[in-house]
C-alpha cells in the first residue's frame, strides 16, 4: 500500500509537471504568434498563363530542375526518356496520333514565358546522365547539369546554347562519400560567384556537400551533416528520436546565401542545415518534421539585399513554405495537392527571379513548371493558405 501511494504521488507530480510545461509552451507559442501577426511577408498569386504553350506538340516529362540567369531567363531540365510517359502520351513519336512528342531535356524561357531555346541529350565526348537531376546557370552563362541515376557520378557543363564544355567527375563510379574524383548522384548545383565555387548537393548516393572550382572543375572540399566526415551507410530518420548525426539524404540542395552561409536540404530528415563555407556547422531547423516522405526538397531566397525569406519546395506535402531566413521559423505556406494552376503534384525545384517572382517544377506525374507573381508584402494575418489565386477568383 505504501508503495502504491508513493507511485501515485510520483505520477501525480509528473502529470502536474507535464501540464505545467505544456501550459508554458502554449503561452510561449501565443506570445510568438502575437509578435508574428505583425510581420509582413510576401504574397503570391499563380500566373496560369506562364509559360506559353510549347511548339512542335512537345510535352514535359518529370520536371526536376530550374535555374534563372541574370536576364531572368529560366532554364528547365526534365526527363525526356520514353519511360517517363504513358504509352499514349507520345502518339506523334510513335506514329499513332497527332500528339505528342517529348521536348528536348533543356528548355530556356524568357521572362514572358516564351520558349527561346531547347537542346540536350546524349552526344559525343560526354556521358549524358541516366536520370537528369538539377540545373544551374554559372555567371559566364554556362549550364551545369547533375544526375541521380545509376552511374551518374559526374556533372556536365555546357554553353548556354548546348555546346559541351566539361565533364566533372568520372561516370560510372560507385558511391563513395570520401571520394575526391567522383560524386554520388548529384541532386542540385549552386554557384557562389564571388568565390568562384560550385556547391554540389551530393546527393542520392553520397551523403555530403562537395565543392569544386567553377573555372577548372577541380575538387576542393566536402563535408557531411554537422560538419562530420560523411558515411555511405544507410541512415534513418525517426521524428520522435534525436536527429541523426549524418545526412539521411537525399542531400537535395546546397545553396549559398549573400552573407557567406550555405543552406543544405537534408530531405529525408525534413531539415535545413546551415554552414559556413568551410563546412563549419552553424544551425539547423526543421520543416513539417512529421513528414516521412521528406519536406525540404529545394530552397530559394527572396531577392532583397538581406535575403530575408527562404522559400521551401515541399514535395512531400505538396506546398511551398515561407521561412524567416535568420531563425528558420516557418511563417506561412501556400499551395496544396491538386492539378489546377497554383496547386501541386510533388513540387521539386524552386527559384526566384530579380522581381521576387517564384518558379517551381513538379516531378512524378506533376510534369510542369509554374510561375507565382510577387504581389508585395502583406501582414501574416491576411495570408491565406491553399490555392494562391486572386481573392476575387475564390468563392
C-alpha positions in Angstrom: 0.0 0.0 0.0 2.8 2.4 0.9 4.5 1.7 -2.5 1.2 2.3 -4.3 0.7 5.6 -2.5 4.2 6.6 -3.3 3.8 5.7 -7.0 0.5 7.5 -7.2 2.2 10.6 -5.7 5.0 10.5 -8.2 2.6 10.0 -11.1 0.5 13.0 -9.9 3.6 15.1 -9.6 4.8 14.1 -13.1 1.4 14.9 -14.5 1.4 18.3 -12.9 4.8 19.0 -14.3 3.8 17.9 -17.8 0.7 20.1 -17.8 2.7 23.0 -16.4 5.3 22.6 -19.2 2.5 22.3 -21.7 0.9 25.4 -20.5 4.2 27.3 -20.5 4.9 26.1 -24.1 1.4 27.2 -25.1 2.0 30.7 -23.6 5.3 31.0 -25.4 3.7 30.0 -28.7 0.9 32.5 -28.2 3.4 35.2 -27.4 5.4 34.3 -30.5 2.2 34.2 -32.6 1.3 37.7 -31.4 4.6 39.0 -32.5 4.4 37.2 -35.8 1.0 38.6 -36.5 2.5 42.0 -37.1 5.1 40.5 -39.5 4.9 41.4 -43.2 5.5 38.5 -45.6 5.5 38.2 -49.5 2.2 37.5 -51.1 2.0 35.4 -54.3 -0.5 34.7 -57.0 -0.2 32.0 -59.6 0.2 33.1 -63.3 -1.9 30.5 -65.1 -0.7 31.6 -68.5 3.1 31.0 -67.8 4.8 29.6 -69.7 3.4 29.9 -73.2 2.4 26.7 -75.0 5.4 24.7 -76.3 5.9 24.3 -80.0 6.0 21.1 -82.1 3.4 19.4 -79.8 6.1 19.0 -77.2 5.3 17.9 -73.7 7.3 17.7 -70.5 8.3 14.6 -68.5 9.3 14.7 -64.9 10.4 18.3 -64.5 13.2 18.1 -61.9 15.3 21.3 -62.1 15.1 25.0 -62.7 17.6 27.9 -62.7 17.5 31.6 -63.5 20.2 33.8 -65.1 21.0 37.5 -64.8 18.5 38.2 -67.6 15.7 36.5 -65.7 15.7 33.7 -68.3 14.5 30.4 -66.9 16.3 27.1 -67.7 14.3 24.0 -67.0 15.5 20.4 -67.1 13.1 17.5 -67.4 13.4 13.8 -68.2 12.5 13.1 -71.8 13.0 9.3 -71.9 10.1 7.3 -73.3 9.7 5.6 -69.9 8.7 8.9 -68.4 5.4 8.9 -70.4 2.3 6.8 -70.7 2.1 4.9 -73.9 -0.5 7.2 -75.5 1.4 10.4 -74.5 3.9 10.0 -77.3 1.5 9.3 -80.0 3.2 11.6 -82.5 6.6 10.0 -81.9 5.2 6.5 -82.4 3.1 7.3 -85.4 -0.2 6.6 -83.7 -1.7 10.0 -83.2 -1.3 13.7 -83.8 0.1 14.3 -80.4 2.6 14.4 -78.7 6.4 14.4 -78.6 8.9 14.7 -75.7 10.5 18.1 -75.6 14.3 18.2 -75.5 15.6 17.9 -71.9 16.8 21.5 -71.5 14.4 24.3 -72.2 15.1 28.1 -72.0 12.2 30.6 -71.4 12.3 34.4 -71.5 10.6 36.3 -68.6 7.3 36.3 -70.6 7.3 32.5 -70.8 8.3 32.3 -74.5 10.5 29.3 -75.4 13.7 30.7 -76.8 15.9 27.6 -77.0 15.8 23.8 -76.4 18.6 21.3 -76.5 20.3 18.4 -74.7 20.7 14.7 -74.7 23.5 12.2 -75.4 26.3 13.3 -77.6 30.0 12.8 -78.5 32.6 13.4 -75.8 30.5 13.1 -72.7 28.1 10.8 -70.8 24.6 12.2 -70.6 23.0 11.4 -67.2 20.9 8.3 -66.9 18.4 10.5 -64.9 18.7 14.2 -65.3 18.6 16.0 -61.9 19.4 19.6 -61.1 20.5 22.5 -63.2 22.4 25.8 -62.6 23.5 28.8 -64.7 27.0 30.0 -64.0 27.9 33.7 -64.1 29.5 33.1 -67.5 26.3 31.7 -68.8 27.3 28.1 -68.9 24.8 25.5 -67.9 25.7 22.8 -65.2 23.6 19.6 -65.1 23.6 16.8 -62.5 22.0 13.4 -62.5 20.7 10.9 -59.9 20.5 7.7 -62.0 22.7 4.6 -61.9 26.2 5.6 -62.9 25.6 9.3 -62.5 28.8 10.1 -60.6 29.6 13.2 -62.6 28.4 16.7 -63.5 28.2 18.2 -67.1 28.9 21.7 -68.2 27.6 23.2 -71.5 27.4 26.6 -73.0 24.0 28.3 -72.9 23.4 27.0 -76.5 24.2 23.4 -75.6 27.9 23.1 -76.7 29.8 20.7 -74.5 32.4 22.3 -72.2 33.5 19.9 -69.4 32.7 16.7 -67.6 33.5 16.9 -63.8 33.9 13.6 -62.1 34.2 10.1 -63.6 31.0 8.5 -64.8 30.1 5.0 -63.6 31.8 5.2 -60.2 30.3 3.6 -57.1 29.0 5.5 -54.1 31.9 6.9 -52.1 31.3 9.9 -49.8 35.0 10.3 -49.3 35.9 10.4 -53.0 37.8 13.4 -54.4 37.4 12.3 -58.1 33.8 11.4 -58.4 30.3 12.1 -57.0 27.3 10.2 -55.9 24.2 11.1 -57.9 24.3 14.9 -57.6 20.8 16.3 -56.8 21.5 20.0 -57.2 24.2 22.5 -58.1 24.6 26.1 -56.9 27.4 28.6 -57.7 29.0 31.2 -55.4 30.0 33.9 -57.9 32.2 35.8 -55.5 34.3 32.8 -54.5 34.2 31.1 -57.9 33.0 27.9 -56.3 30.2 25.4 -57.2 28.4 23.6 -54.4 27.1 20.1 -55.2 24.2 18.6 -53.1 25.8 15.1 -53.3 23.4 13.6 -53.2 21.3 10.5 -53.8 24.2 8.1 -53.3 26.8 10.1 -51.3 25.8 11.9 -48.1 27.7 15.2 -48.3 28.2 18.7 -49.7 31.0 18.8 -52.3 32.7 21.9 -53.6 34.6 22.4 -56.8 36.3 25.3 -58.6 34.0 26.8 -61.2 36.8 27.8 -63.7 38.5 24.4 -63.7 36.2 21.8 -62.1 39.0 21.0 -59.6 37.8 19.3 -56.4 38.2 21.5 -53.3 36.5 20.1 -50.2 33.5 18.2 -48.8 31.6 17.7 -45.5 28.7 15.8 -44.0 25.9 16.7 -41.5 27.1 18.9 -38.7 30.4 19.2 -40.5 31.1 15.5 -39.7 33.0 13.2 -42.0 30.3 11.6 -44.2 29.5 7.9 -44.3 27.9 5.7 -47.0 25.8 3.5 -44.7 22.0 3.9 -44.7 20.8 6.5 -42.2 17.2 6.6 -41.0 15.0 9.3 -39.6 12.5 8.9 -36.8 10.7 12.2 -35.9 10.4 11.0 -32.3 14.2 10.4 -31.9 17.2 12.8 -31.8 18.2 14.0 -35.2 20.9 11.8 -36.8 24.4 13.0 -36.9 24.7 12.1 -40.6 22.6 13.3 -43.5 19.7 10.9 -44.1 19.5 12.0 -47.7 19.0 12.6 -50.3 21.1 15.7 -49.8 18.9 17.7 -52.1 20.2 21.3 -52.1 23.3 23.3 -51.1 22.5 27.0 -51.6 25.0 29.8 -50.9 23.5 33.0 -49.3 24.7 36.5 -49.9 26.3 36.7 -46.4 28.6 33.7 -46.8 26.4 30.8 -45.5 25.5 27.5 -47.1 21.9 26.2 -46.7 21.7 22.4 -47.1 18.5 20.4 -47.6 18.5 17.1 -45.9 15.3 16.0 -47.5 14.9 12.7 -45.6 15.2 14.4 -42.2 12.8 17.3 -43.0 15.6 19.7 -42.1 17.8 22.5 -43.4 21.3 22.7 -42.0 23.3 25.9 -42.2 27.1 26.0 -42.6 30.0 28.4 -43.2 31.7 27.9 -46.5 34.4 25.8 -44.8 31.8 23.3 -43.6 31.6 24.6 -40.0 28.1 23.9 -38.7 26.0 27.0 -37.7 22.4 25.9 -37.0 19.5 23.8 -38.3 15.8 23.9 -38.5 13.0 21.5 -39.5 10.0 22.0 -41.7 6.9 19.8 -41.2 9.0 17.3 -39.2 6.4 14.5 -39.2 6.7 14.2 -43.0 8.2 10.7 -43.6 8.3 11.4 -47.4 10.6 14.4 -46.8 9.7 18.0 -46.8 12.8 20.0 -47.7 13.2 19.3 -51.4 14.7 22.6 -52.6 15.1 26.2 -51.4 15.4 29.7 -52.9 16.0 33.1 -51.2 14.0 36.3 -51.6 15.9 38.7 -53.8 16.1 41.6 -51.3 19.6 42.6 -50.1 19.2 40.8 -46.7 17.5 37.7 -48.3 15.0 37.9 -45.5 13.0 34.9 -46.6 13.6 31.3 -47.7 11.1 29.6 -49.9 11.0 25.8 -49.5 9.6 23.4 -52.1 7.9 20.7 -50.1 7.3 17.7 -52.4 6.1 15.6 -49.6 3.2 17.8 -48.6 2.7 19.5 -52.0 3.1 23.1 -50.9 5.6 25.9 -50.6 6.7 27.2 -47.2 7.9 30.7 -46.4 10.6 30.8 -43.7 12.4 33.5 -41.9 16.0 33.0 -43.1 17.6 34.1 -39.8 15.5 31.9 -37.4 14.4 29.2 -39.9 10.9 29.7 -38.5 8.1 28.7 -40.8 5.9 31.8 -41.3 3.3 30.6 -43.8 2.6 28.2 -46.7 0.8 28.3 -50.0 -0.4 25.7 -52.4 -1.8 22.2 -51.8 -2.2 19.0 -53.7 -4.1 19.3 -57.0 -3.9 19.7 -60.7 -5.3 23.3 -61.1 -3.0 26.3 -61.5 -1.3 27.1 -58.3 -1.7 23.6 -56.8 1.0 21.0 -56.9 1.9 17.4 -57.5 5.3 16.9 -55.9 6.9 20.4 -56.2 10.6 19.5 -56.8 12.6 22.6 -57.5 12.2 26.4 -56.9 13.9 29.6 -57.9 13.3 33.3 -57.5 13.8 36.0 -60.2 15.0 39.6 -59.7 11.4 40.8 -59.2 10.8 38.3 -56.4 8.6 36.0 -58.5 8.8 32.3 -57.8 9.1 29.5 -60.3 8.6 25.8 -59.4 8.9 22.5 -61.1 6.9 19.3 -60.4 8.2 15.7 -60.7 6.5 12.3 -60.9 3.1 13.0 -62.6 3.2 16.7 -62.0 5.4 17.3 -65.1 5.1 21.1 -65.3 6.7 24.4 -64.4 4.7 27.2 -62.7 5.1 30.9 -62.0 3.9 32.7 -58.9 3.8 36.5 -59.2 5.1 38.5 -56.2 2.2 40.8 -55.2 4.1 42.6 -52.5 4.1 42.4 -48.7 1.1 41.7 -46.5 0.6 41.0 -42.8 0.7 37.4 -41.8 -2.9 37.8 -40.5 -4.0 38.5 -44.1 -2.2 35.5 -45.5 -4.5 32.7 -46.9 -3.1 29.2 -47.3 -4.1 26.9 -50.1 -4.6 27.9 -53.7 -2.6 31.2 -54.4 -5.4 32.7 -56.6 -6.7 36.2 -56.6 -9.2 36.8 -53.8 -11.8 37.6 -56.4 -11.4 34.2 -58.0 -12.3 32.2 -54.9 -15.8 31.6 -53.7 
